[in-house]
Amino acid sequence: MTTVFSNIFPGQAVSPTPPSSTEVCEIITSMTHAENTDKLLSLLDTNRSEITQKLIAMKRNMEQYEAEGYGWQNVLDSSSGLEPRPGSWLLGALRMACED
């Protein structure tokens, strides 16, 4: 949509408002079978403990990448990256959900 506006009114492109954490949560909870977190985790064949362990591992990996000068954002989706290898969209969604 921004492209359309910038073609019609050059220099006056309208930037869409980024979604809030509330909006992201509304989308997630409205997905099929997502009204109950534990039920959804079960359907996804995971649990809270496993997710916490993976998040801790990702945090360590990100710190290691940064310390080695790779910049973790450049290796997240790399097949040679350390496990677990989430898509960058997942980290973004998690961060947004954690905003105050």
N, C-alpha and C positions, 0 to 999 in steps of 0.2 A: 504494500500500500504506500509506503514511503516513496518508492520509486515512481509511482504514478504521480504523487504530489510534486515530487522534485522535477518531473518532466513538465508539468503544467505550470508550476510556480518555482522556477529555479532559485535556489538560495533560500527558499522558505519551506523546506521539507518539514513535515510533521513527524516527530519521533513518537512512536507508540509508548504508552506508559508501561513500564515493566510490571509483571504480575507480582502481587504481594504474597507473603507466605500464607496468608489466609486463603487467597485464591488458589494457590498451589495445593494446599491441603483440601480444599473443597473439591478440586478435580480428582485428587488421589482417592479420597473417601467415597466419591460417587462412582468409582469404577466397580465393575461386577465383582461381587464377593469381597469387597474391601471395607465394608461397614464395620467388620470386626477384625482388628489387627492380627490377633492370634490365629483366627481362621484363615486369613489371607496368607500368613506366614506358613501355615501348614500346607495350604494349596501350593505354595511356592517351594515346598520341601525344605524349609529352613526354620529357624527359631531365633528368638531374641539373643540368646547366648552366642550362637554362630555369627549373627550379624555384628554383635559387639566385637567379637574376636577379629572379624574381617576388617572392621573399621580401625581397630587398634593396629593391625598389620599394615593397612593402607597408610596410616599416619606415619608409622616407622619408615615405610618405603618412600613416602614423600620427603621425609626429613633426610633420608639417605641420598635420594636423587638431588635434592637441593645442595647438600653438603658436597657432593661430587661434581657439582656444576652443570648437571644436565637440565635442571629445571623440570620438576615433576610433571608440569602441565604438558610437556613435550613427549613424555613417554607413557602416559596413562593407557593409551590404546595400542601401544606397541606390543607385538607378539613376543618380543624379547624382554618385556617389562616383568618385574617381580609380581608374583601372585599375592593377593587377588588383583585382577586387572579390570576394574569397573570402567564403564564408559564415562567420559567426562560429564555427561548430562546427569549421571547419578550423583556425582559430587556436588554439582550445582543445585540439584533438587534438595539434597540433604542440607546444604548450607542455607538455602532459602527457608527451609522448614525450621531452621534453628535461629533465625533472626528474631530479635525482640519486637 
